[in-house]
Amino acid sequence: MTLLSLALRRRTRVPAMPEDGVVGINLLPPELRPVNITPLGIITALAIGVVAFTLVPLAMHERDVRDRADAAEIRAEFAERDVRGVQFQIAQQRGLQGEIAAARAELDRINTALAALQGGRRPLADDLERLWDRAVLPAGATVTAVEGEDGGLAITGTARDPLDALAYADALTRAGFTAARLTRFAPATRDTGQFTIEVQR
């Protein structure tokens, strides 16, 4: 009966075991199990890594460019200050040139006036010395004013009479003045008169 019951019993299938004999049962709770990495996850991780490795040099290059831009901006500010300084110096130089030109024009005017007074033949100081020379000026005659005219002098003074004034004009001609002439004689006081003599230098 035992044999018969063994023969009649159904055969049950036993699941096949892996060849290496390892059973893939994970008894850990889900929160402690290792992460299940899929091919999509690997591709995503690789893409993130490539992007990260690309961004680091770009960030460094961007920082370098920004530093260079800041340095260039500082240099530009200094250059602008230098340009403003140069422009101020140019304006100052132009102002000085204007002052120099005005001073030269004034000097030319003074030289022209001096040349008109000098007459060109002798220094004015020599002519003035001759006007008051006692060898030329008659006794009792005095010179009270001398004015410059176109290449000549107008001498105003006092003398006892018109003859003394004429003698003074003749003495001036002998002293080197040309065209010395008595142009006016008028009584000033009871004993003297006022004369004007014009001479050319």
Summary of the structure (lengths in Angstrom):
residues: 201
radius of gyration: 62.5
end to end distance: 181.0
largest distance: 200.8
contacts: 435
relative contact order: 0.07
helix: 55%
strand: 17%
